[in-house]
Amino acid sequence: MPTENVAQRGARGDTDSTDAILSAAAECFRENGYAATSIDDVARSLGATKGMIYHHFRSKTDLFFAVYERGMELNFEAIEPHRSHDGAAHEKLALMGRSHAIALMEHQAFQRVLGQGVAMHQQGSTTAQQRKTLARLIKVRNSYEAEFRNVIEVAAVEDGFALEDASLASKSFLAVLNSTVFWYSPRKADSDAERENIAAQLVTFALRGLGAQVPAFIENDMKTKNGTHS
């Protein structure tokens, strides 16, 4: 069963309850993994009944796919304001990268599920219908990566740095930003400035790895706060 997108959920008039389920499920999948998470776990985390979960999703797998899809929606929403940026390509890449990194820190549970989904796709331990849905979701993920690859290709021409494999470059660029999924621990005391500082440092590393210029606004972000996050 294909997962519902935000528009379909909204059309049914139950966006709030569905989003609450997705958030609770994302946390459960993050903490326990797909195999060890049950619908009971999600219901308990949400303070609801299993019936409420099943009212929206037929199975745990459908719920997992919906969480994955929501994670990708959050990523696309984060970079959307910068896709039409008409300045230098390295500036556009920095803006997209910073927003991506911040989104990962703010929605870490959903990002962990994206990683689990990729692993599930690679392992192939699913039914034919599930593999079809996974293939569709992986295609969406690939299109997101392509957004960065395309900008990197333009930046290479504008800045004059060598680019042997644009696909490998985009994967490496995103890998630096995605590292927060493994080491960043959200804290209530964290401010927007602190997350922006972390994102700026990561974007700087990623841009320098490519050989691209680091925009002044990224360097300014790093001046707002010194130190590291643990």
Secondary structure, 3 states (H helix, E strand, C coil): CCCCCHHHHHHCCCHHHHHHHHHHHHHHHHHHHHHHCCHHHHHHHHCCCHHHHHHHCCCHHHHHHHHHHHHHHHHHHHHHHHCCCCCCHHHHHHHHHHHHHHHHHHCHHHHHHHHHHHHHHHHCCCCHHHHHHHHHHHHHHHHHHHHHHHHHHHHHHHHCCCCCCHHHHHHHHHHHHHCHHHHCCCCCCCCHHHHHHHHHHHHHHHHHHHCCCCCHHHHHHHCCCCCCCC
